[in-house]
Amino acid sequence: MTDTIEDETSEPVGGRDFSYDLMPGVSIALERRGPELLVCFGVNDALAHVTDDMECSLLRIDTDDAEKLHSDQMVGYFDALLDSTLLDEFDSVLFVGVGATAAAALGYSICAPMARVLVLGPRGALPQTGRYAPSAANLAVAEQIHVVFDPRDAEQRLMAQKIAARGAKALPMRFGMSGDLIEDLDELGALESVLGDAVDGELGARAYFQALRTRRRNNLYLRTLTGRLTNPDRPVLRALVLRHIGEKLGRRRYMAQYERVVEELAAKGIRVPSPAS
């Protein structure tokens, strides 16, 4: 049974599940399910549809405004968390930040030395001061830090560069379909794999790109990819991609498009390289 606590001065509770509002617009809930703990920061619970099905324990810190995660009340909560034994009860801890909650996940991870951190689609800014600022020195305490970002999004790309400069490994998500990184990972069936690998300490470039391999058979992804290659400055590249999809995946529609592009290029005196033997 989950205890509901509405006192804003409540401190982390050990030994049992709990749920309460820390302050207007910020709720905290703990669900014990296993020896690994996922500390998930989110705006309007962006990952709930995935984390609810995972077997690890979950400390959910949800907000309607990411700025509130840096308030005095939030800092006080993590001060109390440091003084409690809650985080010590778990074999491993993964801090997850989505979008503008990236800085909070990074900074508060210092509360659990040797924790892992996963940032998805980072936005906002990285505070330079404060006990829980995501400085290089504070982040050095983490065992692993990974940041998944869309390189076509200027804000995400810049944030990923800043976080990587402080010790994180950057993992690009190219050719997203919707412009929403979480939605795209979910559509490809890769979001749960990425989270699971991060919890297990097995996330890295190889595991990440293996998780994304499912996109090669996703029709929406393939349409998005080929659509972006309609640029008249890249006709040969488009032809090569169409041929690869058509041959490797047996997609006749893409082979038909490839043949049309080859004919158009031939009429202009442009030759498409033959497949490697």
Residue frames as qw, qx, qy, qz and C-alpha x, y, z in Angstrom:
[[0.000, 0.888, 0.459, 0.000, 0.00, 0.00, 0.00],
 [0.427, 0.383, -0.010, 0.819, 1.30, 3.47, -0.87],
 [0.265, -0.643, -0.435, 0.571, 1.31, 6.19, 1.78],
 [0.244, 0.731, 0.283, 0.571, 0.11, 9.59, 0.62],
 [0.461, -0.500, -0.277, 0.679, 1.81, 12.46, 2.38],
 [0.240, 0.836, 0.324, 0.372, 0.83, 16.08, 1.76],
 [0.431, -0.845, 0.011, 0.316, 3.09, 17.82, 4.28],
 [0.533, 0.815, -0.172, 0.148, 5.55, 19.93, 2.27],
 [0.176, -0.773, 0.585, -0.171, 8.23, 19.35, 4.91],
 [0.975, -0.086, 0.181, -0.095, 8.11, 15.59, 4.47],
 [0.102, -0.675, 0.703, 0.201, 11.47, 13.86, 4.22],
 [0.572, 0.264, -0.726, -0.277, 12.38, 10.70, 2.29],
 [0.801, -0.306, 0.299, -0.419, 10.78, 7.65, 3.86],
 [0.133, 0.432, -0.889, -0.074, 12.69, 4.41, 4.26],
 [0.211, -0.018, 0.953, -0.217, 11.34, 0.88, 4.07],
 [0.380, 0.537, 0.724, -0.205, 8.03, 1.54, 2.34],
 [0.275, 0.480, 0.501, 0.665, 6.43, 3.11, -0.70],
 [0.066, -0.615, -0.376, 0.690, 5.30, 6.71, -0.51],
 [0.252, 0.525, 0.495, 0.644, 3.65, 9.43, -2.56],
 [0.170, -0.773, -0.385, 0.474, 3.22, 13.13, -1.82],
 [0.343, 0.848, 0.145, 0.377, 3.31, 16.66, -3.18],
 [0.603, -0.146, -0.215, 0.754, 6.56, 18.35, -2.22],
 [0.010, 0.424, 0.080, -0.902, 5.25, 21.72, -3.39],
 [0.601, 0.621, 0.280, -0.418, 2.67, 22.98, -5.89],
 [0.610, 0.707, -0.279, -0.221, 3.60, 21.48, -9.24],
 [0.290, 0.499, -0.810, 0.106, 6.10, 18.90, -7.91],
 [0.895, -0.268, 0.091, -0.346, 5.11, 15.39, -6.84],
 [0.101, 0.521, -0.843, 0.091, 7.34, 12.61, -5.53],
 [0.917, -0.111, 0.086, -0.375, 6.52, 8.91, -5.41],
 [0.035, -0.485, 0.874, 0.014, 8.48, 5.75, -4.62],
 [0.934, 0.049, -0.036, -0.352, 7.50, 2.29, -5.83],
 [0.315, -0.527, 0.789, 0.027, 9.65, -0.63, -4.69],
 [0.898, 0.303, -0.065, -0.313, 9.89, -3.40, -7.27],
 [0.928, 0.197, -0.148, 0.278, 13.48, -4.61, -7.31],
 [0.694, -0.471, -0.027, 0.543, 17.09, -4.01, -6.23],
 [0.379, 0.153, 0.243, 0.880, 17.79, -1.37, -8.90],
 [0.029, 0.740, 0.438, -0.510, 16.41, 2.14, -8.48],
 [0.325, 0.463, 0.417, 0.711, 15.39, 4.46, -11.31],
 [0.102, -0.614, -0.314, 0.717, 15.25, 8.12, -10.21],
 [0.326, 0.455, 0.611, 0.559, 13.17, 9.66, -12.96],
 [0.015, 0.502, 0.160, -0.850, 12.78, 13.41, -13.43],
 [0.215, 0.353, 0.729, 0.545, 10.10, 14.38, -15.89],
 [0.260, 0.137, 0.052, -0.954, 7.72, 17.09, -17.01],
 [0.751, 0.108, 0.027, -0.651, 4.22, 15.66, -16.85],
 [0.727, -0.180, 0.656, -0.094, 5.62, 12.14, -16.41],
 [0.495, 0.605, -0.416, -0.465, 6.97, 11.76, -19.95],
 [0.289, 0.351, -0.888, -0.077, 8.31, 8.22, -19.37],
 [0.572, -0.137, 0.580, -0.563, 5.49, 6.75, -17.28],
 [0.870, 0.280, -0.066, -0.400, 4.19, 4.58, -20.14],
 [0.688, 0.412, -0.583, 0.132, 7.55, 2.75, -20.18],
 [0.057, 0.407, -0.721, 0.557, 8.76, 2.87, -16.57],
 [0.706, -0.194, 0.277, -0.622, 5.46, 1.51, -15.26],
 [0.963, 0.148, -0.139, -0.177, 6.27, -1.82, -16.94],
 [0.453, 0.547, -0.631, 0.311, 9.89, -2.07, -15.78],
 [0.809, -0.350, -0.466, 0.071, 10.88, -4.35, -12.90],
 [0.443, 0.129, -0.403, 0.790, 13.21, -1.90, -11.16],
 [0.209, -0.686, -0.518, 0.466, 12.15, 0.31, -8.26],
 [0.253, 0.594, 0.325, 0.691, 11.10, 3.82, -9.23],
 [0.211, -0.584, -0.332, 0.710, 11.53, 7.17, -7.50],
 [0.285, 0.617, 0.517, 0.520, 9.40, 9.43, -9.66],
 [0.171, -0.532, -0.196, 0.806, 9.92, 13.20, -9.41],
 [0.278, 0.553, 0.627, 0.473, 7.36, 14.81, -11.67],
 [0.105, -0.503, -0.188, 0.837, 6.80, 18.50, -12.28],
 [0.431, 0.784, 0.446, 0.034, 4.84, 20.90, -14.45],
 [0.217, 0.953, -0.171, 0.127, 7.86, 23.23, -14.65],
 [0.854, 0.132, -0.290, 0.411, 11.49, 22.07, -14.74],
 [0.131, 0.637, -0.301, 0.698, 12.62, 25.28, -13.00],
 [0.681, -0.583, 0.092, -0.433, 10.92, 24.07, -9.81],
 [0.955, -0.058, -0.219, 0.191, 13.43, 21.22, -9.62],
 [0.537, 0.284, -0.297, 0.737, 16.06, 23.78, -8.59],
 [0.360, -0.756, -0.089, -0.539, 13.92, 25.46, -5.91],
 [0.138, -0.519, 0.656, -0.531, 14.88, 25.64, -2.23],
 [0.824, -0.143, 0.312, -0.451, 12.26, 22.98, -1.46],
 [0.927, 0.319, -0.193, -0.029, 13.78, 20.59, -3.98],
 [0.364, 0.577, -0.596, 0.422, 17.31, 21.22, -2.74],
 [0.447, -0.424, 0.545, -0.569, 16.03, 20.60, 0.79],
 [0.952, 0.031, 0.062, -0.297, 14.52, 17.30, -0.31],
 [0.827, 0.385, -0.353, 0.206, 17.83, 16.07, -1.68],
 [0.005, -0.589, 0.597, -0.545, 19.66, 17.32, 1.40],
 [0.722, -0.262, 0.420, -0.484, 17.30, 15.11, 3.41],
 [0.950, 0.257, -0.136, -0.115, 17.83, 12.27, 0.94],
 [0.467, 0.568, -0.575, 0.357, 21.57, 12.48, 1.58],
 [0.261, -0.444, 0.624, -0.587, 20.98, 12.20, 5.32],
 [0.873, -0.048, 0.234, -0.426, 18.65, 9.22, 4.91],
 [0.411, -0.306, 0.836, 0.195, 19.57, 5.65, 3.95],
 [0.736, 0.472, 0.281, -0.395, 17.07, 5.38, 1.10],
 [0.580, 0.690, -0.386, -0.198, 19.53, 5.35, -1.80],
 [0.070, -0.518, 0.846, -0.111, 21.82, 2.94, 0.06],
 [0.705, 0.028, 0.607, -0.367, 19.06, 0.33, 0.08],
 [0.815, 0.539, 0.080, -0.197, 19.45, -0.34, -3.65],
 [0.830, -0.091, 0.339, 0.434, 22.17, -2.23, -5.54],
 [0.374, 0.085, 0.344, 0.857, 22.40, 0.45, -8.23],
 [0.145, 0.748, 0.381, -0.523, 20.84, 3.82, -9.00],
 [0.369, 0.288, 0.503, 0.727, 20.09, 5.39, -12.39],
 [0.093, 0.618, 0.255, -0.738, 19.12, 9.07, -12.64],
 [0.359, 0.408, 0.663, 0.516, 17.10, 9.91, -15.75],
 [0.070, 0.579, 0.162, -0.796, 16.38, 13.42, -17.02],
 [0.423, 0.523, 0.655, 0.344, 14.12, 14.24, -19.95],
 [0.187, 0.823, 0.288, 0.453, 14.27, 17.54, -21.82],
 [0.018, -0.782, 0.191, -0.592, 14.61, 20.50, -19.47],
 [0.776, -0.597, 0.127, -0.158, 15.02, 18.21, -16.44],
 [0.825, 0.350, -0.304, 0.322, 18.49, 17.18, -17.68],
 [0.148, 0.620, -0.446, 0.628, 20.33, 19.54, -15.33],
 [0.664, -0.479, 0.282, -0.501, 18.40, 18.23, -12.31],
 [0.999, -0.010, -0.046, -0.021, 19.18, 14.58, -13.09],
 [0.662, 0.467, -0.338, 0.479, 22.84, 15.39, -13.63],
 [0.037, -0.631, 0.394, -0.668, 23.26, 17.58, -10.57],
 [0.714, -0.430, 0.272, -0.480, 21.33, 15.51, -8.03],
 [0.925, 0.152, -0.349, 0.016, 23.12, 12.31, -9.10],
 [0.255, 0.532, -0.615, 0.524, 25.91, 13.28, -6.70],
 [0.638, -0.411, 0.322, -0.566, 23.59, 12.07, -3.92],
 [0.964, -0.052, 0.251, -0.076, 24.36, 8.48, -4.99],
 [0.088, -0.700, 0.643, 0.298, 28.10, 8.03, -5.64],
 [0.166, -0.166, 0.919, 0.318, 28.76, 5.66, -8.56],
 [0.557, 0.519, 0.508, -0.402, 25.24, 6.19, -9.86],
 [0.368, 0.186, 0.641, 0.647, 24.52, 6.13, -13.58],
 [0.222, 0.585, 0.196, -0.755, 22.89, 9.00, -15.44],
 [0.346, 0.337, 0.725, 0.491, 20.83, 8.97, -18.63],
 [0.158, 0.535, 0.115, -0.822, 19.73, 12.22, -20.27],
 [0.403, 0.421, 0.753, 0.306, 17.20, 12.13, -23.11],
 [0.205, 0.727, 0.414, 0.509, 16.75, 15.11, -25.43],
 [0.421, -0.447, -0.345, 0.710, 18.44, 17.71, -23.18],
 [0.116, 0.764, 0.286, 0.566, 17.15, 21.29, -23.12],
 [0.442, -0.886, -0.142, 0.004, 17.55, 24.37, -20.97],
 [0.204, 0.807, -0.440, 0.337, 20.74, 25.42, -19.21],
 [0.796, -0.131, -0.487, 0.336, 23.34, 23.89, -16.91],
 [0.372, -0.921, -0.007, -0.113, 23.57, 25.85, -13.63],
 [0.542, 0.556, -0.441, 0.450, 27.11, 26.90, -12.76],
 [0.044, -0.411, 0.596, -0.688, 26.68, 27.33, -9.01],
 [0.774, -0.304, 0.078, -0.550, 25.10, 25.52, -6.08],
 [0.514, -0.381, 0.757, -0.129, 25.71, 22.27, -4.23],
 [0.701, 0.234, 0.674, -0.010, 23.94, 20.29, -6.91],
 [0.382, 0.754, -0.265, -0.464, 25.28, 22.07, -9.98],
 [0.954, 0.214, 0.196, 0.081, 26.15, 19.61, -12.78],
 [0.023, 0.870, -0.471, -0.147, 29.81, 20.59, -12.74],
 [0.684, 0.417, -0.599, 0.006, 32.57, 18.37, -14.08],
 [0.021, 0.366, -0.790, 0.491, 33.72, 17.73, -10.50],
 [0.627, -0.029, 0.484, -0.610, 30.26, 16.63, -9.35],
 [0.861, 0.328, -0.139, -0.362, 29.66, 14.50, -12.43],
 [0.356, 0.516, -0.773, 0.100, 33.00, 12.74, -11.92],
 [0.420, -0.219, 0.740, -0.478, 31.32, 10.90, -9.04],
 [0.840, 0.252, 0.127, -0.463, 28.99, 9.09, -11.47],
 [0.666, -0.151, 0.693, 0.233, 29.93, 5.69, -12.88],
 [0.337, 0.261, 0.677, 0.600, 28.40, 6.36, -16.32],
 [0.246, 0.617, 0.235, -0.710, 26.71, 9.31, -17.99],
 [0.319, 0.228, 0.729, 0.561, 25.00, 9.05, -21.37],
 [0.268, 0.537, 0.182, -0.779, 23.13, 11.73, -23.26],
 [0.400, 0.367, 0.764, 0.349, 20.84, 10.82, -26.16],
 [0.108, 0.636, 0.088, -0.759, 20.11, 13.76, -28.44],
 [0.626, 0.651, 0.413, 0.116, 18.80, 14.76, -31.86],
 [0.501, -0.246, 0.217, 0.801, 21.73, 16.35, -33.73],
 [0.161, 0.520, 0.501, 0.673, 19.29, 18.22, -36.01],
 [0.335, -0.874, -0.336, -0.100, 17.94, 20.11, -32.98],
 [0.350, 0.653, -0.295, 0.604, 20.34, 23.00, -32.30],
 [0.463, -0.667, 0.299, -0.501, 19.45, 23.27, -28.60],
 [0.965, -0.227, 0.124, -0.054, 19.82, 19.54, -27.97],
 [0.809, 0.401, -0.160, 0.398, 23.07, 19.43, -29.91],
 [0.110, 0.710, -0.340, 0.607, 24.57, 22.31, -27.91],
 [0.678, -0.551, 0.283, -0.396, 23.43, 20.85, -24.59],
 [0.996, -0.001, 0.006, 0.085, 24.84, 17.44, -25.52],
 [0.596, 0.554, -0.276, 0.511, 28.19, 19.04, -26.34],
 [0.202, -0.696, 0.362, -0.586, 28.27, 20.82, -22.98],
 [0.859, -0.372, 0.231, -0.267, 27.37, 17.67, -21.06],
 [0.940, 0.232, -0.102, 0.228, 29.88, 15.58, -23.03],
 [0.328, 0.689, -0.358, 0.539, 32.57, 18.13, -22.16],
 [0.433, -0.578, 0.455, -0.521, 31.89, 17.25, -18.52],
 [0.228, -0.324, 0.911, -0.115, 32.44, 13.55, -18.98],
 [0.738, 0.267, 0.464, -0.412, 29.31, 12.17, -20.63],
 [0.294, -0.027, 0.809, 0.508, 29.11, 9.96, -23.71],
 [0.442, 0.408, 0.017, -0.799, 26.91, 11.49, -26.42],
 [0.360, 0.172, 0.898, 0.188, 24.63, 9.19, -28.42],
 [0.258, 0.234, -0.217, -0.912, 22.97, 10.80, -31.46],
 [0.474, 0.414, 0.760, -0.162, 19.46, 9.91, -32.62],
 [0.028, 0.281, -0.447, -0.849, 19.53, 10.80, -36.31],
 [0.305, -0.095, -0.684, -0.656, 16.58, 10.89, -38.67],
 [0.184, 0.272, 0.765, -0.555, 13.84, 11.03, -36.05],
 [0.089, 0.451, 0.771, 0.441, 10.35, 10.92, -37.51],
 [0.176, -0.813, -0.548, -0.085, 8.33, 13.32, -35.35],
 [0.138, 0.689, -0.183, 0.688, 10.80, 15.83, -33.94],
 [0.628, -0.614, 0.254, -0.405, 10.13, 14.44, -30.45],
 [0.243, 0.488, -0.833, 0.093, 13.03, 12.24, -29.35],
 [0.402, -0.088, 0.798, -0.440, 11.06, 10.27, -26.73],
 [0.754, 0.383, 0.227, -0.484, 8.23, 9.64, -29.18],
 [0.595, 0.591, -0.500, -0.214, 10.66, 8.55, -31.89],
 [0.032, 0.378, -0.901, 0.209, 12.54, 6.13, -29.62],
 [0.545, 0.092, 0.666, -0.500, 9.21, 4.74, -28.46],
 [0.734, 0.491, -0.058, -0.465, 7.90, 4.37, -32.02],
 [0.510, 0.530, -0.675, -0.068, 10.99, 2.33, -32.89],
 [0.922, -0.308, -0.220, -0.085, 10.58, 0.12, -29.83],
 [0.636, 0.342, -0.413, 0.555, 14.00, 1.27, -28.61],
 [0.241, -0.710, 0.209, -0.628, 13.09, 3.38, -25.57],
 [0.860, -0.456, 0.104, -0.206, 12.63, 0.48, -23.17],
 [0.914, 0.147, -0.121, 0.358, 15.84, -1.17, -24.41],
 [0.319, 0.616, -0.250, 0.675, 17.85, 2.02, -23.88],
 [0.489, -0.650, 0.225, -0.536, 16.44, 2.47, -20.37],
 [0.968, -0.243, 0.016, -0.057, 16.98, -1.19, -19.52],
 [0.786, 0.313, -0.204, 0.492, 20.59, -1.16, -20.72],
 [0.048, 0.677, -0.276, 0.680, 21.23, 2.01, -18.71],
 [0.736, -0.545, 0.149, -0.373, 19.79, 0.41, -15.56],
 [0.986, -0.091, 0.033, 0.137, 22.01, -2.64, -16.08],
 [0.342, -0.764, 0.386, 0.387, 25.11, -0.55, -16.75],
 [0.655, 0.079, 0.642, 0.392, 25.36, -1.98, -20.26],
 [0.413, 0.875, 0.243, -0.071, 24.48, 1.11, -22.29],
 [0.389, -0.484, 0.413, 0.666, 27.17, 2.22, -24.71],
 [0.312, 0.488, -0.383, -0.720, 27.49, 3.09, -28.36],
 [0.161, 0.095, -0.933, -0.307, 27.25, -0.54, -29.49],
 [0.059, 0.386, 0.877, -0.278, 24.19, -1.40, -27.38],
 [0.234, 0.573, 0.219, -0.755, 22.52, 1.89, -28.28],
 [0.343, 0.423, -0.490, -0.680, 22.88, 1.51, -32.02],
 [0.088, -0.069, -0.986, -0.121, 21.82, -2.13, -31.81],
 [0.172, 0.493, 0.687, -0.506, 18.62, -0.94, -30.13],
 [0.306, 0.608, -0.039, -0.732, 18.09, 1.50, -33.00],
 [0.071, -0.165, 0.850, 0.495, 18.53, -1.18, -35.67],
 [0.293, 0.483, 0.807, -0.169, 14.78, -1.80, -35.51],
 [0.250, 0.696, 0.058, -0.670, 14.31, 1.48, -37.38],
 [0.011, -0.316, 0.742, 0.592, 15.58, -0.21, -40.53],
 [0.037, -0.297, -0.920, -0.252, 12.27, -2.05, -40.74],
 [0.073, 0.609, 0.532, -0.583, 10.08, 0.83, -39.60],
 [0.392, 0.599, 0.547, 0.434, 8.07, 2.20, -42.52],
 [0.071, -0.981, -0.182, 0.020, 7.67, 5.68, -41.04],
 [0.482, -0.672, 0.328, 0.457, 11.41, 5.94, -40.42],
 [0.558, 0.084, 0.604, 0.563, 12.22, 4.78, -43.96],
 [0.250, 0.805, 0.451, 0.294, 9.80, 7.31, -45.46],
 [0.249, -0.950, 0.007, 0.189, 11.31, 10.07, -43.32],
 [0.583, -0.431, 0.449, 0.523, 14.85, 9.10, -44.29],
 [0.477, 0.295, 0.599, 0.571, 14.21, 8.97, -48.02],
 [0.085, 0.911, 0.390, 0.109, 12.09, 12.11, -47.86],
 [0.321, -0.875, 0.134, 0.336, 14.99, 14.07, -46.41],
 [0.512, -0.276, 0.576, 0.574, 17.20, 12.87, -49.23],
 [0.487, 0.705, 0.493, 0.149, 15.07, 14.48, -51.92],
 [0.146, -0.838, 0.159, 0.501, 17.46, 17.43, -51.81],
 [0.741, 0.671, -0.015, -0.012, 18.55, 18.03, -55.42],
 [0.092, 0.815, -0.565, 0.091, 22.15, 18.37, -54.26],
 [0.352, -0.373, 0.843, -0.161, 22.21, 14.74, -53.05],
 [0.817, 0.230, -0.151, -0.507, 20.56, 12.63, -55.79],
 [0.586, 0.331, -0.739, 0.042, 23.25, 9.94, -55.84],
 [0.062, -0.185, 0.796, -0.574, 23.06, 9.48, -52.06],
 [0.667, 0.096, 0.272, -0.687, 19.28, 9.15, -52.30],
 [0.781, 0.311, -0.443, -0.311, 19.68, 6.51, -55.00],
 [0.362, 0.309, -0.834, 0.278, 22.14, 4.54, -52.88],
 [0.314, -0.079, 0.664, -0.674, 19.82, 4.63, -49.85],
 [0.767, 0.202, 0.017, -0.609, 16.82, 3.54, -51.93],
 [0.692, 0.337, -0.629, -0.115, 18.83, 0.66, -53.41],
 [0.109, 0.264, -0.840, 0.461, 20.06, -0.43, -49.98],
 [0.525, 0.028, 0.499, -0.690, 16.53, -0.50, -48.55],
 [0.789, 0.301, -0.186, -0.503, 15.15, -2.26, -51.59],
 [0.632, 0.352, -0.690, 0.012, 17.84, -4.95, -51.73],
 [0.116, 0.245, -0.815, 0.512, 18.51, -5.60, -48.05],
 [0.363, 0.112, 0.632, -0.675, 14.90, -5.51, -46.88],
 [0.178, 0.273, 0.897, 0.300, 13.18, -6.71, -50.03],
 [0.215, 0.658, 0.394, -0.605, 11.10, -3.55, -50.38],
 [0.498, 0.385, 0.602, 0.492, 10.00, -3.51, -54.03],
 [0.092, 0.947, 0.307, 0.019, 8.53, -0.02, -53.77],
 [0.314, -0.835, 0.261, 0.370, 11.94, 1.38, -52.86],
 [0.554, -0.092, 0.636, 0.529, 13.61, -0.52, -55.70],
 [0.366, 0.703, 0.537, 0.288, 11.10, 1.02, -58.11],
 [0.088, -0.986, -0.031, 0.138, 11.95, 4.49, -56.79],
 [0.525, -0.537, 0.467, 0.467, 15.64, 3.65, -57.11],
 [0.553, 0.255, 0.634, 0.477, 15.24, 2.65, -60.75],
 [0.210, 0.900, 0.351, 0.151, 13.40, 5.90, -61.52],
 [0.282, -0.905, 0.177, 0.265, 16.12, 7.98, -59.85],
 [0.599, -0.251, 0.572, 0.501, 18.84, 6.08, -61.76],
 [0.467, 0.566, 0.556, 0.391, 17.06, 6.82, -65.06],
 [0.010, 0.987, 0.158, 0.009, 16.74, 10.52, -64.18],
 [0.436, -0.743, 0.357, 0.362, 20.42, 10.71, -63.27],
 [0.634, 0.050, 0.605, 0.479, 21.49, 8.83, -66.40],
 [0.357, 0.800, 0.411, 0.250, 19.61, 11.39, -68.50],
 [0.115, -0.987, 0.107, 0.016, 21.77, 14.05, -66.86],
 [0.619, 0.578, -0.466, 0.256, 24.95, 12.08, -67.45],
 [0.322, -0.589, 0.593, -0.446, 25.31, 11.10, -63.79],
 [0.692, 0.082, -0.713, -0.076, 26.24, 7.51, -62.97],
 [0.707, -0.564, 0.223, -0.365, 25.26, 5.74, -59.74],
 [0.016, 0.522, -0.850, 0.063, 28.09, 3.50, -58.43],
 [0.758, -0.038, -0.595, -0.265, 27.46, -0.22, -58.76],
 [0.789, -0.569, 0.111, -0.201, 27.06, -2.33, -55.60],
 [0.091, -0.651, 0.753, -0.037, 30.29, -3.65, -54.14],
 [0.818, 0.129, -0.515, -0.222, 30.85, -7.25, -55.18]]
